[in-house]
Amino acid sequence: MSAALRLTAVLLWLAAACLLRLMLGDPLLLAGDIILGLTGDAPGVRFILVESRLPAVAVGVLAGAALGASGTLFQTLLRNPLAAPDVVGVSYGASAAAVVGMSVFALQGPALSAVAVLGGLASALLVMWVARGGTTQFVLVGIAVAAALQAVVNFLLTRSDARTAQDLLHWLVGSLASASWERAGVLALCLLGLAPAAALVIRPLSSLELGEDAATSLGTRVGTARVAVVLVAVALSAVAIAVTGPLAFVAFLSGPLARLLLPGRRALGLTLAAAAAVGAALTVTADLTPLPAGVITGLLGAPFLLWMLTRKDSSL
């Protein structure tokens, strides 16, 4: 099967997941009902679609695409398919900052999202400073920082009252339940600003794939390029986590699945676009059940991680 057909299959998967997300729920809607609702001939259905289901689809697509692209940037930079925001501490940095904001300062809405983004960036900068640019050290330090931040989160959960703890746990699982047009708009604006930045780092990242010596000979400033890629990847994941919470394994799964769909040597830009599409499809698909989307992505990601760990060749 050609690469074009494989990408088309992913887009069809995404379209089918979006349609099912609009149909499923209480009440169950048929395709004809959705058409009537969107054209204004069924005001009740239109209200359900516009106020609840369409925002969830929009947030799911945007957040999933951001996480998929972020994970692929990390994995390409570190040349390790196990590297992802979930692993190197970014997700826990955003989560810990959000938990502090909710439990200590009672933050909500845009303020909470901003704090989560800053937390993700701060944890990434800490990991970069401690690791001093080493690829293996980056992953190991990220795991250590993530463990420390998880301990902070657990401590704050034990010190919170029952209602606050319930709100914190719901956010920490990762969910599209609180999706709204406001959040979708903020996420869309952030991604519009980050998309050009991601496009700019593709060329230096492609040279870094060849090794530091080859990248230097091609005129790439290795240190600057590495920092730029990490900052773009962190920003992509942090803005998504700030809206949905940490959707487990979406960033981790999207890159390897995209490379399985596009075997052989492919342009990095194409792989990045495929990973974004896979991330969007995974997120919307995970939201089709009554369970929070983060629970479903965790169930899907854990077996895949075990499979990758047991492979003799860990590169995809």
TORDOMAR-274365 format. One line per 4 residues: their letters; for each residue x, y, z of N, C-alpha, C. Coordinates in Angstrom, 3 decimals. Example, Ala and Ser with C-alpha at 12.3 -4.5 7.8 and 13.67 -1.06 7.14 Angstrom:
# TORDOMAR-274365
AS> 13.190,-5.690,7.800,12.300,-4.500,7.800,13.200,-3.300,7.800 ~ 12.850,-2.250,7.080,13.670,-1.060,7.140,12.900,0.030,7.870
END
This chain:
# TORDOMAR-274365
MSAA> 0.843,-1.189,0.000,0.000,0.000,0.000,0.885,1.248,0.000 ~ 0.573,2.219,-0.860,1.387,3.417,-0.975,1.197,4.311,0.245 ~ 2.145,5.258,0.406,2.067,6.187,1.534,0.808,7.041,1.462 ~ 0.418,7.436,0.240,-0.782,8.261,0.088,-2.027,7.513,0.562
LRLT> -2.121,6.234,0.228,-3.273,5.452,0.651,-3.278,5.254,2.168 ~ -2.100,5.084,2.746,-2.019,4.912,4.199,-2.454,6.191,4.923 ~ -1.998,7.338,4.409,-2.410,8.609,5.016,-3.905,8.835,4.841 ~ -4.425,8.453,3.681,-5.864,8.574,3.459,-6.645,7.717,4.444
AVLL> -6.114,6.524,4.733,-6.778,5.648,5.699,-6.819,6.290,7.084 ~ -5.729,6.965,7.480,-5.706,7.649,8.778,-6.734,8.770,8.808 ~ -6.812,9.536,7.724,-7.777,10.636,7.669,-9.208,10.110,7.688 ~ -9.449,8.979,7.031,-10.784,8.373,7.082,-11.108,7.885,8.490
WLAA> -10.094,7.331,9.169,-10.261,6.933,10.574,-10.651,8.142,11.420 ~ -9.953,9.253,11.217,-10.249,10.466,11.974,-11.663,10.967,11.671 ~ -12.039,10.982,10.386,-13.374,11.450,10.017,-14.460,10.562,10.618 ~ -14.244,9.239,10.583,-15.226,8.314,11.157,-15.344,8.500,12.666
ACLL> -14.205,8.708,13.337,-14.228,8.916,14.784,-14.973,10.205,15.133 ~ -14.755,11.262,14.349,-15.455,12.529,14.591,-16.964,12.362,14.402 ~ -17.358,11.653,13.350,-18.788,11.435,13.106,-19.415,10.619,14.230 ~ -18.735,9.561,14.650,-19.264,8.749,15.750,-19.356,9.554,17.044
RLML> -18.376,10.435,17.274,-18.419,11.262,18.497,-19.627,12.193,18.472 ~ -20.008,12.670,17.291,-21.192,13.518,17.187,-22.476,12.711,17.368 ~ -22.440,11.439,16.999,-23.644,10.615,17.065,-23.879,10.026,18.452 ~ -22.796,9.574,19.099,-22.947,8.843,20.349,-23.197,9.777,21.518
GDPL> -23.993,9.294,22.461,-24.322,10.072,23.644,-25.797,9.970,23.945 ~ -26.224,10.780,24.868,-27.640,10.811,25.243,-28.208,12.190,24.902 ~ -29.023,12.261,23.822,-29.601,11.166,23.039,-28.681,10.729,21.899 ~ -28.921,9.523,21.414,-28.208,9.005,20.250,-28.726,9.705,19.003
LLAG> -27.815,10.216,18.186,-28.189,10.924,16.970,-27.777,10.117,15.748 ~ -28.609,10.140,14.742,-28.270,9.527,13.472,-27.635,10.566,12.553 ~ -27.042,10.091,11.464,-26.387,11.011,10.540,-27.372,12.048,10.007 ~ -28.610,11.617,9.726,-29.623,12.548,9.249,-29.958,13.610,10.280
DIIL> -29.992,13.212,11.559,-30.255,14.175,12.634,-29.154,15.231,12.696 ~ -27.912,14.790,12.500,-26.791,15.732,12.555,-26.887,16.745,11.425 ~ -27.237,16.275,10.240,-27.378,17.188,9.097,-28.479,18.208,9.369 ~ -29.634,17.734,9.898,-30.727,18.656,10.216,-30.311,19.660,11.291
GLTG> -29.569,19.167,12.285,-29.135,20.063,13.345,-28.176,21.127,12.856 ~ -27.253,20.752,11.998,-26.266,21.702,11.503,-26.875,22.707,10.532 ~ -27.938,22.321,9.843,-28.603,23.239,8.911,-29.640,24.113,9.601 ~ -29.910,23.847,10.885,-30.851,24.683,11.631,-32.285,24.212,11.606
DAPG> -32.560,23.067,10.985,-33.932,22.571,10.899,-34.363,21.814,12.148 ~ -33.445,21.553,13.073,-33.755,20.855,14.331,-33.052,21.597,15.464 ~ -33.694,22.626,16.038,-33.043,23.467,17.056,-32.520,22.687,18.250 ~ -33.276,21.668,18.707,-32.827,20.888,19.862,-31.540,20.144,19.571
VRFI> -31.477,19.520,18.410,-30.268,18.790,18.018,-29.114,19.762,17.807 ~ -29.414,20.903,17.219,-28.366,21.897,16.986,-27.751,22.350,18.312 ~ -28.581,22.526,19.341,-28.069,22.941,20.642,-27.118,21.891,21.205 ~ -27.496,20.615,21.105,-26.650,19.532,21.606,-25.314,19.510,20.866
LVES> -25.378,19.659,19.553,-24.155,19.605,18.758,-23.252,20.799,19.035 ~ -23.814,21.988,19.009,-23.006,23.202,19.101,-22.456,23.413,20.499 ~ -23.247,23.087,21.519,-22.842,23.387,22.888,-22.032,22.273,23.543 ~ -22.109,21.050,23.018,-21.446,19.945,23.703,-20.534,19.129,22.800
RLPA> -21.092,18.564,21.744,-20.336,17.563,21.006,-19.324,18.149,20.030 ~ -19.679,19.203,19.319,-18.714,19.806,18.399,-17.499,20.393,19.125 ~ -17.668,21.073,20.271,-16.464,21.524,20.997,-15.561,20.381,21.423 ~ -16.164,19.246,21.840,-15.344,18.099,22.240,-14.553,17.556,21.055
VAVG> -15.181,17.502,19.887,-14.479,17.038,18.691,-13.349,17.998,18.328 ~ -13.637,19.297,18.364,-12.622,20.292,18.009,-11.425,20.224,18.957 ~ -11.697,20.170,20.259,-10.607,20.090,21.234,-9.838,18.780,21.077 ~ -10.551,17.676,20.839,-9.893,16.388,20.654,-8.963,16.374,19.461
VLAG> -9.408,16.936,18.350,-8.575,16.966,17.144,-7.342,17.842,17.367 ~ -7.559,19.038,17.918,-6.443,19.973,18.094,-5.442,19.469,19.133 ~ -5.951,19.007,20.281,-5.051,18.526,21.332,-4.316,17.267,20.887 ~ -5.015,16.354,20.237,-4.371,15.131,19.759,-3.295,15.418,18.733
AALG> -3.567,16.352,17.816,-2.568,16.719,16.808,-1.338,17.338,17.458 ~ -1.562,18.201,18.453,-0.431,18.833,19.140,0.413,17.807,19.875 ~ -0.239,16.886,20.573,0.506,15.858,21.301,1.249,14.925,20.348 ~ 0.600,14.554,19.234,1.256,13.685,18.260,2.498,14.321,17.670
ASGT> 2.402,15.600,17.307,3.560,16.300,16.755,4.655,16.467,17.810 ~ 4.253,16.779,19.036,5.227,16.962,20.118,6.008,15.677,20.382 ~ 5.309,14.563,20.499,5.992,13.297,20.749,6.952,12.926,19.643 ~ 6.570,13.181,18.407,7.436,12.855,17.277,8.697,13.715,17.271
LFQT> 8.559,14.984,17.625,9.737,15.853,17.708,10.711,15.344,18.773 ~ 10.183,14.979,19.943,11.042,14.441,20.997,11.737,13.158,20.546 ~ 10.965,12.231,19.977,11.523,10.936,19.588,12.564,11.074,18.491 ~ 12.341,12.003,17.573,13.313,12.214,16.492,14.582,12.859,17.025
LLRN> 14.430,13.861,17.877,15.590,14.547,18.425,16.455,13.607,19.249 ~ 15.820,12.813,20.113,16.566,11.934,21.009,16.880,10.580,20.377 ~ 16.368,10.361,19.140,16.567,9.096,18.426,16.209,7.907,19.315 ~ 15.070,8.052,19.964,14.587,7.040,20.903,13.070,7.003,20.831
PLAA> 12.478,5.887,20.350,11.017,5.815,20.225,10.296,5.818,21.564 ~ 11.034,5.656,22.667,10.407,5.687,23.990,10.360,7.086,24.579 ~ 10.989,8.047,23.929,10.996,9.416,24.432,9.711,10.122,24.029 ~ 9.066,10.746,24.981,7.826,11.468,24.743,7.588,12.391,25.925
PDVV> 6.708,13.370,25.796,6.423,14.255,26.933,6.006,13.505,28.191 ~ 5.349,12.343,28.012,4.965,11.540,29.167,6.183,11.035,29.930 ~ 7.265,10.767,29.201,8.434,10.118,29.779,9.439,11.123,30.342 ~ 9.641,12.240,29.643,10.728,13.153,30.008,10.299,14.257,30.961
GVSY> 9.136,14.157,31.565,8.767,15.064,32.635,7.886,16.234,32.256 ~ 7.653,16.466,30.972,6.869,17.629,30.561,5.421,17.504,31.028 ~ 4.826,16.340,30.828,3.432,16.145,31.232,3.261,16.326,32.732 ~ 4.193,15.772,33.496,4.098,15.905,34.953,4.377,17.337,35.396
GASA> 5.231,18.057,34.671,5.466,19.453,35.006,4.209,20.278,34.843 ~ 3.515,20.085,33.706,2.253,20.798,33.483,1.207,20.369,34.500 ~ 1.155,19.071,34.791,0.159,18.560,35.740,0.413,19.088,37.150 ~ 1.670,19.060,37.576,1.997,19.538,38.919,1.678,21.024,39.063
AAVV> 2.008,21.809,38.046,1.701,23.242,38.101,0.197,23.473,38.166 ~ -0.560,22.697,37.399,-2.010,22.851,37.418,-2.598,22.445,38.770 ~ -2.068,21.383,39.336,-2.560,20.931,40.646,-2.276,21.990,41.711 ~ -1.078,22.581,41.679,-0.757,23.660,42.622,-1.704,24.836,42.415
GMSV> -1.936,25.180,41.153,-2.831,26.295,40.868,-4.256,26.056,41.341 ~ -4.750,24.827,41.152,-6.116,24.508,41.555,-6.261,24.377,43.063 ~ -5.315,23.692,43.705,-5.463,23.377,45.122,-5.019,24.508,46.040 ~ -3.996,25.255,45.631,-3.453,26.304,46.503,-4.043,27.672,46.177
FALQ> -4.155,27.975,44.882,-4.599,29.313,44.483,-6.002,29.339,43.893 ~ -6.657,28.179,43.814,-8.037,28.083,43.307,-8.173,28.675,41.905 ~ -7.187,28.422,41.064,-7.232,28.948,39.701,-8.161,28.121,38.826 ~ -8.779,28.774,37.852,-9.632,28.104,36.886,-9.468,28.782,35.536
GPAL> -9.953,28.140,34.489,-10.012,28.766,33.179,-8.662,29.104,32.590 ~ -8.562,30.275,31.907,-7.312,30.653,31.225,-6.116,30.738,32.164 ~ -6.347,31.198,33.405,-5.231,31.303,34.354,-4.632,29.927,34.644 ~ -5.495,28.936,34.811,-5.029,27.576,35.063,-4.261,27.033,33.857
SAVA> -4.763,27.294,32.662,-4.079,26.844,31.450,-2.698,27.473,31.333 ~ -2.609,28.767,31.635,-1.322,29.455,31.549,-0.327,28.865,32.545 ~ -0.792,28.567,33.752,0.086,27.978,34.767,0.570,26.601,34.322 ~ -0.311,25.807,33.720,0.072,24.482,33.244,1.137,24.572,32.154
VLGG> 0.983,25.517,31.232,1.978,25.702,30.172,3.324,26.100,30.773 ~ 3.310,27.029,31.714,4.552,27.456,32.353,5.202,26.305,33.118 ~ 4.384,25.457,33.756,4.929,24.308,34.467,5.614,23.329,33.536 ~ 5.004,23.070,32.381,5.630,22.184,31.406,6.938,22.743,30.880
LASA> 6.957,24.042,30.587,8.188,24.672,30.104,9.271,24.653,31.177 ~ 8.889,24.932,32.427,9.871,24.957,33.514,10.499,23.589,33.734 ~ 9.676,22.537,33.700,10.222,21.193,33.900,11.164,20.810,32.758 ~ 10.819,21.207,31.529,11.695,20.898,30.395,13.017,21.637,30.503
LLVM> 12.963,22.910,30.886,14.202,23.674,31.044,15.082,23.085,32.147 ~ 14.446,22.616,33.221,15.203,21.975,34.297,15.897,20.712,33.799 ~ 15.168,19.901,33.039,15.740,18.669,32.510,16.903,18.987,31.567 ~ 16.716,19.985,30.702,17.776,20.368,29.765,19.015,20.866,30.505
WVAR> 18.806,21.643,31.559,19.939,22.196,32.308,20.723,21.094,33.027 ~ 20.002,20.157,33.641,20.671,19.082,34.368,21.338,18.105,33.404 ~ 20.663,17.789,32.289,21.191,16.792,31.353,22.344,17.333,30.520 ~ 22.420,18.676,30.378,23.501,19.302,29.610,23.576,18.792,28.172
GGTT> 22.401,18.518,27.567,22.374,18.172,26.148,22.603,16.722,25.821 ~ 22.935,15.878,26.774,23.153,14.471,26.469,21.834,13.755,26.186 ~ 21.818,12.934,25.144,20.573,12.277,24.751,20.096,11.289,25.807 ~ 20.980,10.381,26.217,20.594,9.394,27.228,20.294,10.077,28.554
QFVL> 21.113,11.043,28.924,20.898,11.746,30.176,19.566,12.484,30.178 ~ 19.164,13.016,29.009,17.908,13.753,28.922,16.743,12.865,29.336 ~ 16.714,11.636,28.827,15.627,10.715,29.159,15.679,10.330,30.634 ~ 16.877,10.000,31.130,17.006,9.567,32.524,16.654,10.685,33.496
VGIA> 17.148,11.887,33.213,16.826,13.022,34.078,15.329,13.320,34.003 ~ 14.755,13.205,32.817,13.325,13.436,32.671,12.501,12.478,33.504 ~ 12.908,11.213,33.524,12.200,10.216,34.333,12.309,10.573,35.821 ~ 13.502,11.011,36.246,13.695,11.380,37.653,12.854,12.602,38.027
VAAA> 12.846,13.601,37.153,12.045,14.802,37.418,10.561,14.461,37.441 ~ 10.139,13.590,36.525,8.734,13.182,36.501,8.338,12.485,37.794 ~ 9.230,11.643,38.323,8.937,10.945,39.577,8.811,11.936,40.732 ~ 9.709,12.923,40.758,9.643,13.930,41.822,8.355,14.751,41.730
LQAV> 7.981,15.137,40.523,6.759,15.918,40.348,5.519,15.097,40.668 ~ 5.560,13.815,40.349,4.439,12.952,40.704,4.278,12.882,42.227 ~ 5.408,12.863,42.940,5.343,12.865,44.398,4.699,14.156,44.907 ~ 5.025,15.286,44.280,4.406,16.557,44.658,2.896,16.504,44.444
VNFL> 2.491,15.967,43.298,1.067,15.856,42.997,0.367,14.975,44.032 ~ 0.965,13.841,44.347,0.359,12.929,45.326,0.250,13.581,46.699 ~ 1.279,14.344,47.080,1.238,15.024,48.372,0.088,16.028,48.415 ~ -0.070,16.821,47.362,-1.136,17.812,47.344,-2.516,17.156,47.337
LTRS> -2.618,16.000,46.679,-3.894,15.274,46.693,-4.268,14.839,48.107 ~ -3.275,14.375,48.864,-3.563,13.928,50.231,-3.900,15.094,51.150 ~ -3.472,16.315,50.805,-3.730,17.479,51.647,-4.978,18.246,51.238 ~ -5.623,17.833,50.153,-6.807,18.545,49.656,-8.073,17.955,50.259
DART> -9.114,18.778,50.327,-10.401,18.262,50.784,-10.995,17.365,49.706 ~ -12.065,16.653,50.060,-12.618,15.618,49.172,-13.066,16.197,47.837 ~ -13.717,17.362,47.868,-14.228,17.929,46.619,-13.083,18.387,45.715 ~ -12.109,19.077,46.301,-10.960,19.531,45.506,-10.174,18.353,44.950
AQDL> -9.982,17.325,45.782,-9.250,16.139,45.325,-9.970,15.467,44.162 ~ -11.302,15.442,44.212,-12.059,14.835,43.113,-11.871,15.625,41.827 ~ -11.894,16.950,41.923,-11.667,17.787,40.744,-10.253,17.587,40.194 ~ -9.280,17.487,41.107,-7.895,17.293,40.677,-7.713,15.953,39.974
LHWL> -8.299,14.900,40.539,-8.173,13.577,39.928,-8.824,13.541,38.554 ~ -9.968,14.200,38.423,-10.646,14.224,37.122,-9.767,14.907,36.082 ~ -9.080,15.985,36.492,-8.212,16.681,35.542,-6.967,15.864,35.239 ~ -6.414,15.202,36.266,-5.173,14.463,36.073,-5.344,13.250,35.170
VGSL> -6.545,12.687,35.124,-6.785,11.527,34.261,-6.692,11.918,32.797 ~ -7.124,13.132,32.465,-7.173,13.570,31.074,-8.545,13.310,30.489 ~ -9.216,14.360,30.078,-10.593,14.205,29.626,-10.966,15.349,28.695 ~ -11.954,15.102,27.835,-12.514,16.142,26.970,-13.861,16.627,27.496
ASAS> -14.208,16.209,28.723,-15.524,16.532,29.271,-15.722,18.030,29.451 ~ -14.663,18.761,29.716,-14.790,20.199,29.943,-14.514,21.016,28.679 ~ -14.548,20.367,27.516,-14.277,21.070,26.256,-15.327,22.143,26.010 ~ -14.884,23.262,25.490,-15.777,24.367,25.155,-15.206,25.091,23.945
WERA> -16.029,25.944,23.339,-15.540,26.702,22.198,-14.430,27.665,22.611 ~ -14.510,28.184,23.838,-13.460,29.078,24.320,-12.124,28.347,24.384 ~ -12.140,27.135,24.949,-10.897,26.370,25.054,-10.400,25.936,23.682 ~ -11.330,25.559,22.820,-10.928,25.186,21.462,-10.306,26.372,20.737
GVLA> -10.873,27.574,20.945,-10.323,28.773,20.311,-8.929,29.106,20.805 ~ -8.728,29.011,22.120,-7.399,29.272,22.687,-6.385,28.276,22.143 ~ -6.778,27.009,22.097,-5.881,25.970,21.590,-5.561,26.196,20.118 ~ -6.573,26.575,19.342,-6.351,26.827,17.915,-5.397,27.996,17.701
LCLL> -5.552,29.065,18.482,-4.659,30.218,18.351,-3.222,29.838,18.707 ~ -3.064,29.051,19.767,-1.721,28.607,20.158,-1.076,27.771,19.055 ~ -1.858,26.874,18.468,-1.296,26.012,17.427,-0.996,26.790,16.147 ~ -1.789,27.819,15.864,-1.486,28.666,14.710,-0.136,29.358,14.881
GLAP> 0.184,29.700,16.119,1.489,30.314,16.374,2.627,29.312,16.399 ~ 2.332,28.079,16.841,3.388,27.073,16.973,3.654,26.315,15.671 ~ 2.672,26.258,14.794,2.859,25.512,13.541,4.035,26.052,12.718 ~ 4.152,27.382,12.519,5.330,27.877,11.787,6.638,27.553,12.507
AAAL> 6.618,27.607,13.845,7.833,27.276,14.598,8.216,25.815,14.382 ~ 7.216,24.928,14.364,7.493,23.514,14.110,8.051,23.317,12.704 ~ 7.516,24.069,11.750,8.021,23.955,10.379,9.472,24.425,10.281 ~ 9.819,25.442,11.071,11.183,25.974,11.016,12.213,25.020,11.597
VIRP> 11.813,24.200,12.569,12.799,23.304,13.195,12.942,21.984,12.442 ~ 12.131,21.758,11.411,12.207,20.488,10.682,13.568,20.327,10.007 ~ 14.056,21.390,9.369,15.328,21.271,8.640,16.502,20.977,9.568 ~ 16.702,21.768,10.647,17.822,21.415,11.537,17.636,20.065,12.225
LSSL> 16.388,19.702,12.502,16.156,18.403,13.133,16.493,17.271,12.171 ~ 16.223,17.472,10.887,16.569,16.448,9.889,18.076,16.239,9.833 ~ 18.826,17.313,9.983,20.286,17.167,9.979,20.776,16.530,11.279 ~ 20.103,16.805,12.393,20.489,16.183,13.663,20.258,14.679,13.643
ELGE> 19.298,14.224,12.830,19.069,12.782,12.691,20.301,12.068,12.165 ~ 21.140,12.783,11.430,22.333,12.186,10.829,23.490,12.082,11.816 ~ 23.339,12.697,12.972,24.416,12.724,13.954,24.950,14.133,14.119 ~ 25.559,14.395,15.270,26.021,15.752,15.561,27.138,16.199,14.626
DAAT> 28.061,15.291,14.303,29.174,15.670,13.426,28.660,16.029,12.032 ~ 27.745,15.194,11.514,27.190,15.473,10.187,26.385,16.764,10.198 ~ 25.631,16.989,11.277,24.828,18.209,11.378,25.720,19.446,11.407 ~ 26.829,19.360,12.139,27.755,20.486,12.214,28.378,20.767,10.858
SLGT> 28.727,19.697,10.146,29.326,19.880,8.818,28.341,20.493,7.826 ~ 27.034,20.313,8.091,25.999,20.894,7.231,25.645,22.317,7.641 ~ 26.344,22.825,8.638,26.120,24.207,9.056,25.087,24.380,10.146 ~ 24.666,23.308,10.774,23.663,23.390,11.834,24.339,23.665,13.173
RVGT> 23.843,24.629,13.893,24.316,24.886,15.241,23.614,23.913,16.176 ~ 24.305,22.880,16.558,23.688,21.742,17.237,23.000,22.165,18.529 ~ 23.702,22.914,19.368,23.122,23.313,20.650,21.875,24.154,20.481 ~ 21.957,25.140,19.609,20.804,26.016,19.369,19.640,25.245,18.777
ARVA> 19.939,24.351,17.826,18.882,23.568,17.188,18.192,22.657,18.194 ~ 18.986,22.031,19.061,18.406,21.127,20.045,17.474,21.880,21.004 ~ 17.911,23.034,21.465,17.076,23.834,22.372,15.790,24.268,21.672 ~ 15.896,24.688,20.418,14.720,25.143,19.678,13.711,24.017,19.511
VVLV> 14.184,22.818,19.169,13.281,21.685,18.985,12.593,21.327,20.296 ~ 13.356,21.309,21.377,12.767,20.967,22.676,11.713,21.988,23.077 ~ 11.988,23.269,22.883,11.028,24.305,23.275,9.744,24.210,22.458 ~ 9.869,23.952,21.161,8.669,23.806,20.329,7.872,22.578,20.749
AVAL> 8.574,21.462,20.972,7.888,20.231,21.375,7.205,20.395,22.725 ~ 7.894,21.052,23.657,7.305,21.276,24.986,6.078,22.171,24.887 ~ 6.188,23.238,24.109,5.058,24.155,23.975,3.847,23.447,23.367 ~ 4.070,22.610,22.371,2.957,21.883,21.748,2.251,20.982,22.755
SAVA> 3.027,20.240,23.535,2.402,19.340,24.499,1.768,20.110,25.649 ~ 2.433,21.182,26.102,1.928,21.916,27.265,0.596,22.596,26.980 ~ 0.436,23.184,25.787,-0.835,23.858,25.497,-1.970,22.844,25.392 ~ -1.657,21.640,24.920,-2.693,20.603,24.855,-3.044,20.109,26.252
IAVT> -2.034,19.838,27.067,-2.275,19.344,28.422,-3.023,20.380,29.249 ~ -2.755,21.662,29.014,-3.434,22.713,29.751,-4.936,22.711,29.509 ~ -5.364,22.194,28.374,-6.789,22.170,28.036,-7.439,20.849,28.417 ~ -6.772,19.735,28.151,-7.397,18.412,28.328,-6.898,17.657,29.550
GPLA> -5.802,18.108,30.152,-5.131,17.270,31.131,-4.197,16.318,30.400 ~ -3.418,15.547,31.134,-2.426,14.659,30.503,-3.078,13.412,29.906 ~ -3.295,13.416,28.609,-3.854,12.250,27.915,-2.720,11.238,27.708 ~ -2.710,10.215,28.516,-1.584,9.282,28.559,-1.343,8.622,27.206
FVAF> -0.073,8.586,26.812,0.426,7.798,25.683,0.045,8.329,24.297 ~ -0.740,9.402,24.190,-1.062,9.906,22.854,0.210,10.390,22.157 ~ 1.016,11.196,22.867,2.273,11.668,22.284,3.232,10.512,22.041 ~ 3.223,9.530,22.921,4.118,8.376,22.796,3.745,7.483,21.608
LSGP> 2.456,7.257,21.397,2.000,6.322,20.370,2.051,6.894,18.958 ~ 1.800,8.188,18.827,1.549,8.755,17.501,2.743,8.626,16.563 ~ 3.951,8.931,17.054,5.123,8.845,16.192,5.413,7.444,15.689 ~ 5.514,6.435,16.593,5.744,5.072,16.122,4.662,4.567,15.169
LARL> 3.401,4.898,15.442,2.329,4.457,14.536,2.459,5.143,13.181 ~ 2.832,6.423,13.192,3.024,7.126,11.921,4.155,6.509,11.121 ~ 5.226,6.094,11.789,6.353,5.471,11.076,5.996,4.072,10.585 ~ 5.125,3.367,11.309,4.648,2.087,10.806,3.797,2.277,9.550
LLPG> 3.065,3.381,9.501,2.252,3.681,8.325,3.110,4.151,7.151 ~ 4.262,4.742,7.459,5.148,5.273,6.421,6.518,4.622,6.553 ~ 6.625,3.350,6.214,7.912,2.653,6.388,8.970,3.197,5.438 ~ 10.228,2.995,5.834,11.321,3.472,5.004,11.669,4.918,5.326
RRAL> 12.537,5.473,4.548,13.001,6.845,4.749,11.989,7.820,4.180 ~ 11.385,8.616,5.029,10.402,9.600,4.607,10.818,10.983,5.081 ~ 10.338,12.008,4.383,10.602,13.376,4.810,10.037,13.583,6.212 ~ 10.786,14.266,7.039,10.367,14.466,8.423,9.061,15.241,8.500
GLTL> 8.874,16.199,7.604,7.627,16.956,7.601,6.421,16.061,7.369 ~ 6.554,15.077,6.475,5.461,14.141,6.211,5.188,13.269,7.429 ~ 6.259,12.800,8.070,6.096,11.990,9.280,5.426,12.789,10.386 ~ 5.811,14.045,10.518,5.223,14.908,11.548,3.732,15.123,11.291
AAAA> 3.365,15.350,10.032,1.950,15.531,9.697,1.161,14.252,9.953 ~ 1.751,13.109,9.607,1.076,11.834,9.849,0.891,11.590,11.342 ~ 1.907,11.924,12.144,1.809,11.746,13.592,0.727,12.640,14.181 ~ 0.609,13.866,13.672,-0.443,14.764,14.139,-1.827,14.188,13.820
AVGA> -1.988,13.629,12.619,-3.262,13.022,12.246,-3.577,11.805,13.103 ~ -2.556,10.973,13.366,-2.754,9.799,14.221,-3.119,10.232,15.637 ~ -2.435,11.259,16.162,-2.752,11.746,17.500,-4.175,12.255,17.602 ~ -4.629,12.986,16.589,-6.006,13.475,16.582,-6.995,12.315,16.535
ALTV> -6.718,11.319,15.684,-7.619,10.170,15.567,-7.673,9.369,16.867 ~ -6.514,9.171,17.499,-6.468,8.443,18.766,-7.293,9.150,19.847 ~ -7.132,10.464,19.933,-7.811,11.221,20.989,-9.322,11.201,20.808 ~ -9.782,11.442,19.595,-11.235,11.441,19.363,-11.799,10.039,19.547
TADL> -11.074,9.023,19.102,-11.529,7.639,19.285,-11.638,7.298,20.765 ~ -10.674,7.743,21.559,-10.692,7.459,22.995,-11.865,8.127,23.695 ~ -12.420,9.160,23.092,-13.532,9.891,23.707,-14.894,9.315,23.329 ~ -14.916,8.180,22.630,-16.190,7.593,22.200,-16.889,6.821,23.316
TPLP> -16.174,6.503,24.383,-16.759,5.730,25.477,-17.147,6.671,26.622 ~ -17.973,6.186,27.571,-18.324,7.024,28.727,-17.138,7.306,29.643 ~ -16.073,6.512,29.554,-14.899,6.720,30.390,-14.108,7.932,29.901 ~ -13.355,8.596,30.801,-12.495,9.696,30.357,-11.509,9.229,29.290
AGVI> -11.225,10.107,28.346,-10.348,9.738,27.229,-8.977,9.281,27.715 ~ -8.462,9.879,28.791,-7.151,9.497,29.303,-7.092,8.065,29.782 ~ -8.210,7.540,30.275,-8.253,6.140,30.705,-8.088,5.220,29.498 ~ -8.788,5.537,28.424,-8.741,4.698,27.216,-7.364,4.771,26.563
TGLL> -6.777,5.968,26.462,-5.445,6.061,25.853,-4.407,5.331,26.701 ~ -4.590,5.345,28.021,-3.685,4.582,28.880,-3.806,3.093,28.647 ~ -5.030,2.608,28.480,-5.243,1.187,28.210,-4.656,0.781,26.861 ~ -4.732,1.677,25.888,-4.178,1.376,24.566,-2.649,1.459,24.572
GAPF> -2.116,2.427,25.308,-0.684,2.678,25.251,0.161,1.691,26.025 ~ -0.340,1.200,27.153,0.462,0.301,27.991,0.891,-0.970,27.252 ~ -0.017,-1.700,26.569,0.437,-2.891,25.833,1.425,-2.560,24.718 ~ 1.211,-1.398,24.060,2.123,-1.001,22.987,3.512,-0.723,23.543
LLWM> 3.576,-0.084,24.708,4.867,0.170,25.348,5.569,-1.140,25.711 ~ 4.824,-2.087,26.250,5.414,-3.387,26.591,5.925,-4.095,25.343 ~ 5.164,-3.994,24.260,5.592,-4.625,23.003,6.896,-4.000,22.506 ~ 7.000,-2.667,22.593,8.215,-2.000,22.142,9.410,-2.365,23.011
LTRK> 9.180,-2.509,24.314,10.272,-2.851,25.222,10.797,-4.266,25.003 ~ 9.933,-5.156,24.493,10.350,-6.537,24.285,10.949,-6.782,22.918 ~ 10.903,-5.768,22.032,11.475,-5.945,20.708,12.994,-5.909,20.773 ~ 13.645,-6.719,19.954,15.116,-6.699,19.894,15.617,-5.393,19.318
DSSL> 14.889,-4.885,18.307,15.259,-3.620,17.706,14.237,-2.603,18.154 ~ 14.612,-1.681,19.016,13.661,-0.750,19.594,13.373,0.456,18.694 ~ 14.016,0.561,17.553,13.764,1.693,16.681,12.667,1.370,15.712 ~ 11.795,2.386,15.472,10.693,2.198,14.531,10.906,3.113,13.332
END
